[in-house]
Amino acid sequence: MKRGYLLPEGCKDLIDVLESKAPSKPVAPKSSPRVPLPPITGEMTVPAHMTVAELAAALAQKPFRIIADLMEIGVFAQVKQQLDFETISRVLRKYGFTAKRAV
């Protein structure tokens, strides 16, 4: 074996090295620690659909902050993209509001 000096003792190839370094038990993926939500401070009446820019204006936030909040919940959106009521209510909850659907 030409390159045997590079392998650990008892390993004849790279697969043996990988198997020896493999964990013996499955490791659960690390999840980010949950940040507690702020207390509910009010209720906001919103339409069934809003754009990210309209939601940012309603919350007095910059649109990039709302987009970052959406990314945290797994929604990738642009500034002019329409959001459904459930997504809007999840973002509002992060800012301490409950969402009420406009009639």
C-alpha positions in Angstrom: 0.0 0.0 0.0 1.7 3.2 -1.2 -0.2 5.7 1.0 -0.8 3.5 4.0 1.2 5.9 6.2 -1.6 8.4 5.8 -4.3 6.1 7.2 -4.8 5.4 10.9 -3.8 2.0 12.3 -6.1 -0.8 11.3 -7.7 1.1 8.4 -7.1 -0.1 4.8 -9.0 2.7 3.0 -10.9 5.9 3.6 -14.2 4.1 4.1 -12.8 2.4 7.1 -11.7 5.8 8.5 -15.2 7.2 8.0 -16.8 4.2 9.6 -14.5 4.5 12.6 -15.4 8.2 13.0 -19.2 7.6 12.6 -21.2 8.2 15.8 -22.4 5.1 17.4 -25.9 6.5 18.0 -28.0 8.9 15.9 -27.7 12.5 16.8 -30.8 14.7 16.8 -30.5 17.8 14.8 -29.9 20.9 16.8 -32.8 23.3 16.9 -32.5 26.9 17.6 -33.7 27.9 21.1 -37.2 29.2 21.1 -37.5 32.8 22.0 -40.5 33.6 24.1 -43.2 35.7 22.3 -43.9 39.1 23.7 -47.1 39.6 25.6 -50.2 40.5 23.5 -50.5 44.3 23.6 -53.3 44.8 21.1 -55.4 43.6 18.2 -54.9 44.6 14.6 -57.6 44.3 11.9 -56.0 43.2 8.6 -57.4 42.1 5.2 -57.2 38.5 4.0 -54.2 39.4 1.8 -51.4 42.0 2.3 -48.1 42.7 0.7 -44.9 42.6 2.7 -44.6 46.4 2.3 -48.1 47.0 3.6 -47.5 44.8 6.6 -44.2 46.6 7.3 -46.0 50.0 7.1 -48.8 48.7 9.5 -46.2 47.6 12.0 -44.0 50.7 11.6 -41.1 48.5 10.6 -38.7 48.4 7.6 -39.7 45.8 5.0 -36.3 44.0 5.3 -37.2 43.3 9.0 -40.5 41.7 8.0 -38.7 39.6 5.3 -36.3 38.4 8.0 -39.2 37.5 10.3 -40.8 35.6 7.4 -37.6 33.7 6.7 -37.5 32.6 10.4 -40.8 30.9 9.9 -39.8 29.4 6.5 -41.5 31.8 4.1 -39.4 33.4 1.5 -41.0 36.5 0.2 -40.3 39.7 -1.7 -41.5 43.2 -0.8 -44.4 43.3 -3.3 -45.5 39.7 -2.6 -48.9 39.0 -1.2 -49.1 37.2 2.1 -52.1 35.1 3.3 -53.9 35.8 6.6 -52.3 33.0 8.5 -48.8 34.2 7.7 -49.7 37.8 8.5 -51.1 36.7 11.9 -47.9 34.8 12.7 -45.8 37.9 12.0 -48.2 40.1 14.0 -47.9 37.7 16.9 -44.2 38.2 17.0 -44.7 41.9 17.5 -47.3 41.4 20.2 -50.5 41.7 18.2 -53.4 39.4 17.5 -54.8 39.4 14.0 -58.5 40.0 13.3 -59.7 39.4 9.7 -61.3 42.5 8.1 -64.8 41.9 6.7 
